[in-house]
Amino acid sequence: MAGLNLRFTDEELDALRARAEAEGRSMQAFAHDAVMTAIDAHTRLFDEAADHVLRVSEELNRRLA
């Protein structure tokens, strides 16, 4: 499995450590899940936007075909 080094300020690292501890998880697991959640949210928003564009331009696309 590939790795990635991230840099945080001392304050950011303290916040990450505190949040991970509060959830009983490692900082690595917490950071991994946060990144994957952000990726999933971006993908979902992109897909929703694409669906919207296709829906609202359906008539125009039909005419141009």
NUKOLVEX-558220 format. One line per field, with one value per atom (N, C-alpha, C, O): residue number from 1; residue in one letter; chain; atom name; x, y, z. Coordinates in steps of 0.1 Angstrom, whole numbers, m for minus. Each point is the difference from the previous one (the first is absolute). Layout:
<pts>
resi	NUM / ...
resn	A / ...
chain	A / ...
name	CA / ...
east	X / ...
north	Y / ...
up	Z / ...
</pts>
This chain:
<pts>
resi	1 / 1 / 1 / 1 / 2 / 2 / 2 / 2 / 3 / 3 / 3 / 3 / 4 / 4 / 4 / 4 / 5 / 5 / 5 / 5 / 6 / 6 / 6 / 6 / 7 / 7 / 7 / 7 / 8 / 8 / 8 / 8 / 9 / 9 / 9 / 9 / 10 / 10 / 10 / 10 / 11 / 11 / 11 / 11 / 12 / 12 / 12 / 12 / 13 / 13 / 13 / 13 / 14 / 14 / 14 / 14 / 15 / 15 / 15 / 15 / 16 / 16 / 16 / 16 / 17 / 17 / 17 / 17 / 18 / 18 / 18 / 18 / 19 / 19 / 19 / 19 / 20 / 20 / 20 / 20 / 21 / 21 / 21 / 21 / 22 / 22 / 22 / 22 / 23 / 23 / 23 / 23 / 24 / 24 / 24 / 24 / 25 / 25 / 25 / 25 / 26 / 26 / 26 / 26 / 27 / 27 / 27 / 27 / 28 / 28 / 28 / 28 / 29 / 29 / 29 / 29 / 30 / 30 / 30 / 30 / 31 / 31 / 31 / 31 / 32 / 32 / 32 / 32 / 33 / 33 / 33 / 33 / 34 / 34 / 34 / 34 / 35 / 35 / 35 / 35 / 36 / 36 / 36 / 36 / 37 / 37 / 37 / 37 / 38 / 38 / 38 / 38 / 39 / 39 / 39 / 39 / 40 / 40 / 40 / 40 / 41 / 41 / 41 / 41 / 42 / 42 / 42 / 42 / 43 / 43 / 43 / 43 / 44 / 44 / 44 / 44 / 45 / 45 / 45 / 45 / 46 / 46 / 46 / 46 / 47 / 47 / 47 / 47 / 48 / 48 / 48 / 48 / 49 / 49 / 49 / 49 / 50 / 50 / 50 / 50 / 51 / 51 / 51 / 51 / 52 / 52 / 52 / 52 / 53 / 53 / 53 / 53 / 54 / 54 / 54 / 54 / 55 / 55 / 55 / 55 / 56 / 56 / 56 / 56 / 57 / 57 / 57 / 57 / 58 / 58 / 58 / 58 / 59 / 59 / 59 / 59 / 60 / 60 / 60 / 60 / 61 / 61 / 61 / 61 / 62 / 62 / 62 / 62 / 63 / 63 / 63 / 63 / 64 / 64 / 64 / 64 / 65 / 65 / 65 / 65
resn	M / M / M / M / A / A / A / A / G / G / G / G / L / L / L / L / N / N / N / N / L / L / L / L / R / R / R / R / F / F / F / F / T / T / T / T / D / D / D / D / E / E / E / E / E / E / E / E / L / L / L / L / D / D / D / D / A / A / A / A / L / L / L / L / R / R / R / R / A / A / A / A / R / R / R / R / A / A / A / A / E / E / E / E / A / A / A / A / E / E / E / E / G / G / G / G / R / R / R / R / S / S / S / S / M / M / M / M / Q / Q / Q / Q / A / A / A / A / F / F / F / F / A / A / A / A / H / H / H / H / D / D / D / D / A / A / A / A / V / V / V / V / M / M / M / M / T / T / T / T / A / A / A / A / I / I / I / I / D / D / D / D / A / A / A / A / H / H / H / H / T / T / T / T / R / R / R / R / L / L / L / L / F / F / F / F / D / D / D / D / E / E / E / E / A / A / A / A / A / A / A / A / D / D / D / D / H / H / H / H / V / V / V / V / L / L / L / L / R / R / R / R / V / V / V / V / S / S / S / S / E / E / E / E / E / E / E / E / L / L / L / L / N / N / N / N / R / R / R / R / R / R / R / R / L / L / L / L / A / A / A / A
chain	A / A / A / A / A / A / A / A / A / A / A / A / A / A / A / A / A / A / A / A / A / A / A / A / A / A / A / A / A / A / A / A / A / A / A / A / A / A / A / A / A / A / A / A / A / A / A / A / A / A / A / A / A / A / A / A / A / A / A / A / A / A / A / A / A / A / A / A / A / A / A / A / A / A / A / A / A / A / A / A / A / A / A / A / A / A / A / A / A / A / A / A / A / A / A / A / A / A / A / A / A / A / A / A / A / A / A / A / A / A / A / A / A / A / A / A / A / A / A / A / A / A / A / A / A / A / A / A / A / A / A / A / A / A / A / A / A / A / A / A / A / A / A / A / A / A / A / A / A / A / A / A / A / A / A / A / A / A / A / A / A / A / A / A / A / A / A / A / A / A / A / A / A / A / A / A / A / A / A / A / A / A / A / A / A / A / A / A / A / A / A / A / A / A / A / A / A / A / A / A / A / A / A / A / A / A / A / A / A / A / A / A / A / A / A / A / A / A / A / A / A / A / A / A / A / A / A / A / A / A / A / A / A / A / A / A / A / A / A / A / A / A / A / A / A / A / A / A / A / A / A / A / A / A / A / A / A / A / A / A
name	N / CA / C / O / N / CA / C / O / N / CA / C / O / N / CA / C / O / N / CA / C / O / N / CA / C / O / N / CA / C / O / N / CA / C / O / N / CA / C / O / N / CA / C / O / N / CA / C / O / N / CA / C / O / N / CA / C / O / N / CA / C / O / N / CA / C / O / N / CA / C / O / N / CA / C / O / N / CA / C / O / N / CA / C / O / N / CA / C / O / N / CA / C / O / N / CA / C / O / N / CA / C / O / N / CA / C / O / N / CA / C / O / N / CA / C / O / N / CA / C / O / N / CA / C / O / N / CA / C / O / N / CA / C / O / N / CA / C / O / N / CA / C / O / N / CA / C / O / N / CA / C / O / N / CA / C / O / N / CA / C / O / N / CA / C / O / N / CA / C / O / N / CA / C / O / N / CA / C / O / N / CA / C / O / N / CA / C / O / N / CA / C / O / N / CA / C / O / N / CA / C / O / N / CA / C / O / N / CA / C / O / N / CA / C / O / N / CA / C / O / N / CA / C / O / N / CA / C / O / N / CA / C / O / N / CA / C / O / N / CA / C / O / N / CA / C / O / N / CA / C / O / N / CA / C / O / N / CA / C / O / N / CA / C / O / N / CA / C / O / N / CA / C / O / N / CA / C / O / N / CA / C / O / N / CA / C / O / N / CA / C / O
east	8 / m8 / 9 / 10 / m13 / 8 / m3 / m10 / 20 / m1 / 0 / 3 / m6 / 0 / 3 / m5 / 15 / 4 / m8 / m1 / m5 / m8 / 7 / 6 / m7 / 6 / m11 / m9 / 9 / m9 / 7 / 11 / m18 / 5 / m1 / m7 / 14 / m1 / m15 / m4 / m3 / m14 / m9 / m8 / 11 / m8 / 3 / m10 / 22 / 4 / m6 / m5 / 5 / m7 / m15 / m5 / m1 / m15 / m2 / m10 / 18 / m1 / 2 / m8 / 18 / 2 / m12 / m4 / m1 / m11 / m12 / m7 / 4 / m12 / 1 / m10 / 21 / 2 / m1 / m6 / 12 / m1 / m14 / m4 / m4 / m14 / m8 / m10 / 14 / m7 / 6 / m5 / 16 / 6 / 7 / 0 / 5 / 6 / 15 / 3 / 4 / 14 / m2 / m10 / 21 / 0 / 0 / m6 / 13 / 1 / m13 / m4 / m4 / m13 / m10 / m8 / 9 / m9 / 3 / m9 / 22 / 3 / m3 / m5 / 7 / m4 / m14 / m5 / m3 / m15 / m5 / m9 / 15 / m3 / 2 / m8 / 20 / 3 / m9 / m5 / 2 / m9 / m14 / m7 / 2 / m13 / 0 / m10 / 20 / 1 / 0 / m7 / 14 / 0 / m14 / m5 / m1 / m14 / m10 / m8 / 9 / m9 / 2 / m10 / 23 / 2 / m5 / m6 / 8 / m5 / m15 / m6 / m1 / m14 / m5 / m10 / 16 / m4 / 2 / m9 / 20 / 2 / m10 / m6 / 3 / m10 / m14 / m8 / 4 / m13 / 0 / m10 / 21 / 0 / m1 / m7 / 14 / m1 / m14 / m5 / m1 / m14 / m9 / m9 / 11 / m9 / 2 / m10 / 23 / 2 / m6 / m6 / 7 / m6 / m15 / m7 / 1 / m14 / m6 / m9 / 16 / m5 / 3 / m7 / 17 / 3 / m5 / 3 / m12 / m5 / m7 / 3 / m11 / m8 / 10 / m2 / 11 / 9 / 9 / 2 / 2 / 8 / m8 / 6 / m18 / m9 / m1 / 0 / m2 / m1 / 13 / m1 / 12 / 13 / 4 / 9 / m15 / 4 / m4 / 3
north	m12 / 12 / 12 / 1 / 9 / 12 / 9 / 0 / 9 / 9 / 14 / 3 / 6 / 15 / 7 / m2 / 11 / 9 / 13 / 6 / m2 / 12 / 9 / m5 / 18 / 10 / 8 / 5 / m4 / 8 / 10 / m3 / 14 / 9 / m8 / m10 / 16 / m7 / 1 / m10 / 20 / 1 / m10 / m6 / 5 / m10 / m14 / m8 / 5 / m13 / m3 / m11 / 21 / m2 / m3 / m8 / 16 / m2 / m14 / m7 / 2 / m13 / m11 / m9 / 11 / m10 / 0 / m11 / 22 / 1 / m7 / m7 / 10 / m5 / m15 / m7 / 2 / m14 / m7 / m11 / 16 / m5 / m1 / m10 / 21 / 1 / m11 / m5 / 1 / m11 / m14 / m10 / 10 / m13 / m6 / m12 / 21 / m5 / 6 / 9 / m15 / 5 / 13 / 2 / 6 / 12 / m4 / 7 / m17 / m5 / m4 / 4 / m12 / m5 / 12 / 0 / 9 / 12 / 8 / 4 / m1 / 8 / m7 / 6 / m19 / m8 / 1 / 3 / m5 / 0 / 14 / 2 / 9 / 14 / 2 / 7 / m11 / 2 / m7 / 5 / m18 / m8 / 6 / 0 / 5 / 6 / 13 / 2 / 6 / 11 / m4 / 7 / m17 / m5 / m5 / 4 / m12 / m5 / 12 / m1 / 11 / 11 / 8 / 4 / m2 / 7 / m8 / 6 / m19 / m9 / 1 / 1 / m2 / 1 / 13 / 1 / 10 / 13 / 2 / 5 / m11 / 1 / m8 / 5 / m17 / m8 / 6 / 0 / 7 / 7 / 11 / 2 / 6 / 11 / m5 / 6 / m17 / m5 / m5 / 2 / m9 / m4 / 12 / m1 / 11 / 12 / 6 / 4 / m2 / 5 / m8 / 5 / m18 / m9 / 1 / 0 / 1 / 1 / 13 / 0 / 12 / 12 / 3 / 8 / m15 / 2 / m12 / m1 / m7 / m12 / 4 / m6 / 16 / 4 / 6 / m3 / 11 / 6 / m11 / 0 / m9 / m11 / m8 / m5 / 3 / m8 / 8 / m6 / 19 / 8 / 0 / 0 / 0 / 1 / m14 / 0 / m11 / m13 / m3 / m11
up	0 / 0 / 0 / 8 / m16 / m1 / 12 / 6 / m4 / 12 / m5 / m12 / 21 / m3 / 12 / 11 / m12 / 11 / 0 / m11 / 22 / 1 / 10 / 10 / m13 / 10 / 6 / m7 / 20 / 8 / 9 / 4 / m1 / 10 / 13 / 2 / 9 / 13 / 5 / 6 / m9 / 4 / m7 / 6 / m19 / m8 / 5 / 1 / 1 / 5 / 14 / 2 / 6 / 13 / m1 / 7 / m16 / m3 / m5 / 4 / m14 / m5 / 10 / 1 / 8 / 10 / 10 / 4 / 0 / 9 / m5 / 6 / m19 / m6 / m2 / 3 / m7 / m2 / 14 / 1 / 9 / 13 / 5 / 6 / m8 / 4 / m6 / 5 / m17 / m7 / 2 / m6 / 14 / 2 / m12 / m2 / m7 / m12 / m1 / 7 / m16 / m2 / m9 / m7 / 8 / m9 / m14 / m9 / 6 / m14 / m6 / m11 / 19 / m4 / m1 / m9 / 18 / 0 / m13 / m7 / 5 / m12 / m13 / m9 / 8 / m11 / m3 / m12 / 22 / m2 / m4 / m7 / 13 / m3 / m15 / m7 / 2 / m14 / m9 / m10 / 13 / m8 / 0 / m10 / 21 / 1 / m9 / m7 / 7 / m9 / m14 / m8 / 4 / m14 / m4 / m10 / 19 / m3 / m1 / m9 / 17 / m1 / m13 / m6 / 2 / m12 / m12 / m9 / 9 / m11 / 0 / m11 / 22 / 1 / m6 / m7 / 11 / m4 / m16 / m6 / 1 / m14 / m7 / m10 / 14 / m6 / 0 / m10 / 21 / 1 / m10 / m6 / 5 / m9 / m15 / m8 / 5 / m13 / m3 / m11 / 20 / m2 / m2 / m9 / 16 / m1 / m14 / m7 / 2 / m13 / m11 / m9 / 11 / m10 / 0 / m11 / 22 / 2 / m6 / m8 / 11 / m5 / m15 / m6 / 1 / m14 / m9 / m12 / 18 / m8 / m13 / m10 / 11 / m12 / m10 / m12 / 16 / m9 / m7 / m12 / 20 / m5 / m10 / m11 / 13 / m9 / m13 / m11 / 12 / m13 / m8 / m12 / 19 / m7 / m6 / m8 / 13 / m5 / m14 / m5
</pts>
